[in-house]
Amino acid sequence: MRVFVVGATGAIGTRLVPQLIEHGHEVTGTFRSPGHAERVRALGAEPVALDLLDAGAVRRAVLAAKPDAIVHQATALAGVRFGRSLDRSFGATNRLRTEGTDTLLAAAREAGVRRFVAQSFASYRYAREGGPVKTEDDRLDPDPPAMARQTNAAMRHLDEAVTSAGGIALRYGGFYGAANDGLIQPVRKRQFPVIGAGGGISSFIHLDDAAAATVLALGHDGAGLYNITDDEPAPMSEWLPALAAALGAKPPRHVPLWLARLIAGRGLVMMADGSRGASNAKAKQELGWTLRYPSWRQGFPAAYASAAPAAGRRAHSPT
Ligand SMILES: NC(=O)c1ccc[n+]([C@@H]2O[C@H](COP(=O)([O-])OP(=O)(O)OC[C@H]3O[C@@H](n4cnc5c(N)ncnc54)[C@H](OP(=O)(O)O)[C@@H]3O)[C@@H](O)[C@H]2O)c1
């Protein structure tokens, strides 16, 4: 197939493009930042500079590439500072997930593109009620904290717009597996504590497994939502110490809920403490997906072995 990957230079795009090429696809890869054309070419794809918020440019680029399939992996998270308001940190990404998705879907319709797969997110979105692990049929949080309302609405918009157009939205878990993963520095510096009893559940996914699921989704008929997460949704009290150990860092600090609320704000603590994990059963069954890293228990050490300091030495830490 001719595949048009929007966001080919991002964390997932750089893993996805080589896998698509290995599977015999011909790839056009878009980038946004000046100078990133070379990165796309090095991955084996034809580079195209594109701002997803420029509807005219999107239309022209899609019509020119004449793809059989489009994959929307555009976010604007590189270098973002995360503060008390997720909506502030995700502002640009939310536009890419709403306006950007609509623009790309319109271009896909006009160009007669048969398949459309887009990046969505699984963690922190399911209703904070009932059991610890949720399927795609479970309801999303009907009342997200005020500081994350636009972010939740943007993901919901993407899920609904893509599936109503006959496409597939992949609700990925928290990405890991790259040298610049967002959790590495805060965990190394012990700035990422276990909150309360650490009972909030997270779902992770290694970037290579996320890319493999995306290749399979492109070959799948019909619309759908899929959680692309590993086999072991886990409480913070388990995964965070394991991540610190994999990085050769000191164990994480523990912070009581009241203090975490003061430092990070009520909204973030509500999400972190009440979060539910996501089941990957549907993706395995319907996409035929198998994971190279079925759990973060193997995945973290495999991903960070070379990043961890040599045995017997600790990572630099302020304390
Ligand atoms: N599920 C998850 O946990 C999840 C999801 C997404 C990101 N993240 C994390 O967030 C961090 C940053 O993500 P990232 O490396 O993927 O970078 P990013 O800044 O989010 O960029 C992703 C892709 O979108 C492109 N892009 C940005 N703005 C665009 C626009 N207006 N129009 C079209 N394309 C645009 C970027 O192009 P350029 O490279 O040319 O700027 C890049 O190809 C990473 O650590 C990643 O793991 C996590």
The ligand as an SDF file (V2000), in Angstrom:
LIG
                    3D

 48 52  0  0  0  0  0  0  0  0999 V2000
    0.8990    7.5720   24.3200 N   0  0  0  0  0  0  0  0  0  0  0  0
    1.8690    8.2830   24.8420 C   0  0  0  0  0  0  0  0  0  0  0  0
    2.3810    8.0180   25.9330 O   0  0  0  0  0  0  0  0  0  0  0  0
    2.4520    9.4350   24.0530 C   0  0  0  0  0  0  0  0  0  0  0  0
    1.8320    9.9420   22.9020 C   0  0  0  0  0  0  0  0  0  0  0  0
    2.4840   10.9680   22.1960 C   0  0  0  0  0  0  0  0  0  0  0  0
    3.7040   11.4630   22.6440 C   0  0  0  0  0  0  0  0  0  0  0  0
    4.2330   10.9510   23.7670 N   0  0  0  0  0  0  0  0  0  0  0  0
    5.5640   11.3880   24.2600 C   0  0  0  0  0  0  0  0  0  0  0  0
    5.7290   12.7920   24.1300 O   0  0  0  0  0  0  0  0  0  0  0  0
    7.0900   13.0810   23.8000 C   0  0  0  0  0  0  0  0  0  0  0  0
    7.1120   13.9410   22.5430 C   0  0  0  0  0  0  0  0  0  0  0  0
    6.4820   13.2150   21.4710 O   0  0  0  0  0  0  0  0  0  0  0  0
    7.0950   13.1510   19.9910 P   0  0  0  0  0  0  0  0  0  0  0  0
    8.5370   12.8230   20.0530 O   0  0  0  0  0  0  0  0  0  0  0  0
    6.2220   12.2520   19.1780 O   0  0  0  0  0  0  0  0  0  0  0  0
    7.0460   14.6710   19.4970 O   0  0  0  0  0  0  0  0  0  0  0  0
    5.8270   15.6160   19.0870 P   0  0  0  0  0  0  0  0  0  0  0  0
    6.2580   17.0220   19.2150 O   0  0  0  0  0  0  0  0  0  0  0  0
    4.6050   15.2490   19.8330 O   0  0  0  0  0  0  0  0  0  0  0  0
    5.6480   15.3480   17.4970 O   0  0  0  0  0  0  0  0  0  0  0  0
    5.0230   14.2140   16.9540 C   0  0  0  0  0  0  0  0  0  0  0  0
    4.9630   14.3580   15.4520 C   0  0  0  0  0  0  0  0  0  0  0  0
    3.9870   15.3260   15.0950 O   0  0  0  0  0  0  0  0  0  0  0  0
    4.5710   16.2760   14.1980 C   0  0  0  0  0  0  0  0  0  0  0  0
    3.8890   17.5640   14.3540 N   0  0  0  0  0  0  0  0  0  0  0  0
    3.9760   18.4450   15.3710 C   0  0  0  0  0  0  0  0  0  0  0  0
    3.1900   19.5210   15.1340 N   0  0  0  0  0  0  0  0  0  0  0  0
    2.5920   19.3060   13.9320 C   0  0  0  0  0  0  0  0  0  0  0  0
    1.7040   20.0500   13.1250 C   0  0  0  0  0  0  0  0  0  0  0  0
    1.2210   21.2460   13.4720 N   0  0  0  0  0  0  0  0  0  0  0  0
    1.3080   19.5090   11.9400 N   0  0  0  0  0  0  0  0  0  0  0  0
    1.7790   18.3030   11.5350 C   0  0  0  0  0  0  0  0  0  0  0  0
    2.6230   17.5500   12.2530 N   0  0  0  0  0  0  0  0  0  0  0  0
    3.0380   18.0520   13.4330 C   0  0  0  0  0  0  0  0  0  0  0  0
    6.0440   16.3150   14.5760 C   0  0  0  0  0  0  0  0  0  0  0  0
    6.8480   16.8410   13.5260 O   0  0  0  0  0  0  0  0  0  0  0  0
    8.3510   17.4170   13.8370 P   0  0  0  0  0  0  0  0  0  0  0  0
    9.1360   16.2850   14.4600 O   0  0  0  0  0  0  0  0  0  0  0  0
    8.8910   17.7680   12.4980 O   0  0  0  0  0  0  0  0  0  0  0  0
    8.1670   18.5650   14.7690 O   0  0  0  0  0  0  0  0  0  0  0  0
    6.2740   14.8230   14.8130 C   0  0  0  0  0  0  0  0  0  0  0  0
    6.4560   14.1560   13.6080 O   0  0  0  0  0  0  0  0  0  0  0  0
    7.8030   11.7360   23.5920 C   0  0  0  0  0  0  0  0  0  0  0  0
    8.5160   11.3870   24.7640 O   0  0  0  0  0  0  0  0  0  0  0  0
    6.6470   10.7550   23.4020 C   0  0  0  0  0  0  0  0  0  0  0  0
    6.9400    9.4250   23.8360 O   0  0  0  0  0  0  0  0  0  0  0  0
    3.6620    9.9520   24.4950 C   0  0  0  0  0  0  0  0  0  0  0  0
  1  2  1  0
  2  3  2  0
  2  4  1  0
  4  5  1  0
  4 48  2  0
  5  6  2  0
  6  7  1  0
  7  8  2  0
  8  9  1  0
  8 48  1  0
  9 10  1  0
  9 46  1  0
 10 11  1  0
 11 12  1  0
 11 44  1  0
 12 13  1  0
 13 14  1  0
 14 15  2  0
 14 16  1  0
 14 17  1  0
 17 18  1  0
 18 19  2  0
 18 20  1  0
 18 21  1  0
 21 22  1  0
 22 23  1  0
 23 24  1  0
 23 42  1  0
 24 25  1  0
 25 26  1  0
 25 36  1  0
 26 27  1  0
 26 35  1  0
 27 28  2  0
 28 29  1  0
 29 30  1  0
 29 35  2  0
 30 31  1  0
 30 32  2  0
 32 33  1  0
 33 34  2  0
 34 35  1  0
 36 37  1  0
 36 42  1  0
 37 38  1  0
 38 39  2  0
 38 40  1  0
 38 41  1  0
 42 43  1  0
 44 45  1  0
 44 46  1  0
 46 47  1  0
M  CHG  2   8   1  16  -1
M  END
$$$$
